[in-house]
Amino acid sequence: MVKRASVAVVAAGLVVVLGGCGGGGGGGVQERAEASGKEPAGATPERPSEDLVKWVGGMCESTAVLENLRTDSAADLKEIRDSDETDLFAEARAVGYLSRTPSAVEGVENDLADLGLSGVLAADRLLDAWLKKVTRVVTELDGVSPGAAFGDAEGSVADVDKLVQSLTEPEPDLLALTKRDPRLAAAYERAEQCAPGRQPEEEAAAPTPGSTGPLPGAADGENTRACADGACEVLVTSTADITANGVNVHVLVADDHVTFRTAGTLMQLGGAGGEAGFGDELKAIVVAHNKDGAVLRFSIP
């Protein structure tokens, strides 16, 4: 398992939720379904109830989200494995992965729990099986810390990826059930989320200040030596090693975040306006940031 480590992770304009179990829980769905014995009101094979269509659509949506999560997780792990083990890019990517993955899985757990009972016993058994799988992984991910990326980017991500890859569809899956139950087949046909090739909807992210448009000029250009006294404004387009007021800072600028690393500390800021603090010796502000680089202002607190 991934070990805990002391780390400061700062995300400006991004709310990151780590660990914790969602409100869903995995037990009891099948038992409640068997006890209720309810059928969707007014349902016929030709015209299923709107509630059943919504339920089936939600199941297709959650299944697609998990499939994408497995694919993206495998791609992240491969990229980290292909990187130099001491590469700042690999560690920064691992920190981001370990920060967002637990909350992504927990989000699916909550979505599945919100579906409630479908009124079709076989479908409710499928939901129960999904919740047991996802809740187990959420519980395992509760101890994940982004600080595990320090010194072992590949190993920490591999541990989490193994859990993510375990989130495969229980059998019989929803598509198999539609071939056995005309009500589910009709609902599946009507649910937009179940259309072939449809990708799950993503929540629109709020625009990040300073992340679009041209970068302003930096007072000291790309001359990072100007930071020696602790006060400078520099442009970093990729990576840089900056010594400011005696603090050695490794900087990585990616498309969606800026990473600052010192001995024992790793911070990620998204967009502009975020501030990274390094004790009483130094602070750094992201003045502007886009795909071309970032303008950073260092100063003594």
Number of C-alpha atoms within 10 A of each C-alpha: 12 21 12 13 14 13 17 15 20 19 17 19 17 13 9 17 14 20 23 16 22 18 14 20 19 20 13 13 22 20 13 15 21 16 10 12 10 13 15 17 12 9 16 14 13 11 14 21 19 16 17 24 25 19 24 26 22 20 23 21 23 20 22 19 20 21 17 14 19 20 14 14 20 18 13 20 24 14 14 23 16 11 16 11 15 12 12 20 22 24 28 27 20 27 26 18 22 26 20 16 24 27 21 18 24 26 20 22 26 19 19 24 20 13 18 16 23 22 20 18 21 20 24 21 21 20 25 24 18 25 24 16 18 26 23 16 22 26 16 18 26 15 15 25 22 28 26 23 27 22 13 17 29 23 18 25 29 22 15 22 23 14 16 24 15 12 19 15 15 14 12 13 16 21 14 12 17 18 11 11 14 16 24 26 21 21 27 25 16 18 19 17 23 22 13 7 8 12 13 16 10 7 6 6 8 8 10 17 16 19 21 13 10 13 18 13 12 19 15 16 14 15 15 18 14 18 20 16 14 20 17 21 24 23 25 23 18 16 17 16 15 20 17 24 16 13 16 15 19 17 24 22 26 21 15 14 25 27 26 27 20 13 9 11 15 25 22 24 24 25 25 23 17 19 20 22 18 18 10 8 14 18 18 23 18 23 23 25 33 24 17 14 22 29 25 22 22 24 18 16 12
